[in-house]
């Protein structure tokens, strides 16, 4: 499993990232983003609105475990970040969080040496 904080920081440095809830909502509506990350203290009405847009456009969304100030610190920003949208991940592996994991039991039982 990748480190979420490191993945976000790398995406901010090397990829294309937009900050702010309005930007996240707009990118979710158009589907022009690969991942939306919301802070845990994002206002409920805004969170529901962005979740709804993400479901309609099939954009994955992650709830960051920290507050908007924690998310800002990870991004290296001097202002609160309640939401960010990652349009291009750059050198980051943050998009791997949205991929379904392969079942490990199938690999182990496929060996056949018993």
N, C-alpha and C positions, 0 to 999 in steps of 0.2 A: 504494500500500500504506500502511496506517495504521501509526502508531507504537504498538507493543504496550504499551510502558511508559505512554505518555500515555493510551491507551485504558483500561488497568487503573486508573490513578489517577483518571480521570474517572468510571469506573463505581463506584469505591469512594466518591467524593464525592457523586455525584448519583443513583446507583441503589440496588438492594438486593443486597447482597453478604454471604455468610456465610464466615467463616474457619474453617479446620481440616479435617483429613482425615476425621474422623468425620462432620462435617456434610456434606462433599463426597460421601462414600460414601452417606449417607442420602438426599441430594437426587438422586444418580445412580440409586439404586434406585427411587425414586418417580417420577423423571422430572420433578420440580418445579423444574428449573433449566434455564437456556438454554445455559450453558457452564461447564465445569469447567477450572480452570487449576492444574496441578501444578508445583511447583518441580523443577528437574532433579535435586536430591539427595533427593527423596522416597524413602523406603525401598521397595525393589523389591516386597516382598510387598504392601504397601499400594497401590502403583501398579498392580500387576496386578489387585488386587481392585476398585479404582475403575474401571480400564479395562474390566473385565468387566461391571460394572454399567452403565457408559456405553454399551457395545455393546448390551446387552439393552434398555435404555430409549431408545436412539438419541439420547443426549445427547452433543454434541460435546465433545471434550477437547483441550486444548493443553498441551504441555510448555513451561514457561517456561525460557528459556535460562540463567537465573541460579539461584543457590542460594536456599534458603528465607529467608536474611537479605537477599538482593538483592530478592526478591519483597516482603518486609516493608517494605523501604525505599521501593519503588515505591508501596505501599499507604499509607505514612505510619504504620506501626505499630511500636511499640517491642519487638515480640516476633517470633520466627521464624514465617513463614507457609509451611507446606509445601503447602497446598492452599487454594483458594478457589472458591466456587461463585457464579456471577452469576445471580441470579434475575430481575433487571430491570437493563438496562444504563444507564438514565437518559439523560444527554446523550452518553454514550460511543458510539463506533462500533466497539467491540470485537467485536460479533457479526458484523460484516462479514468477519472472519477465517474464519468457519465457512461462508460462502456459497461455492458453486463459482464460479470465475472464468469469465467469458464468453470464448470463443475470439476473439482479436483478428484472426486471419488472415481469418476469414469476413467481418468488417466491412470490411477493406481491399479484399478481392477483389470485394466486392459493388458497388464504385463503377462499374465497367464502362467507364471512359474510357481506352481503349488505342489 
